[in-house]
Amino acid sequence: MLDGIVASTTAGHTAQDAGEVLQLLNTRKKLKKLHDVRERLNQLRDLVQYYQSGTEFIHGDDEQSSLPAYEDYHETAASNLR
């Protein structure tokens, strides 16, 4: 009977440990996804800056680019979220 109690306790700990491991794996997956999204946003930001500098080169430094500056876009996007 003592073996049954020990086995039951061990099984309870194992199930709890498995749940914690699954939670850690889920957290890791979410963190990786967040990192990937951040990397894509940085690539998009670089692309926007590239096109802005290309437009300034074509039109000259005196003319305003038809593309909004990153800061202007950020402010507009933030106000649209409200």
BELSUL-V931157 format. One record per run of one state. SS is the DSSP state (~ for helix, > for strand, _ for the rest). FROM is the first residue (numbers start at 1). TO is the last residue. If there is no record, write none. Layout:
{{SS,FROM,TO} {SS,FROM,TO}}
This chain:
{{_,1,1} {~,2,59} {_,60,69} {~,70,81} {_,82,82}}
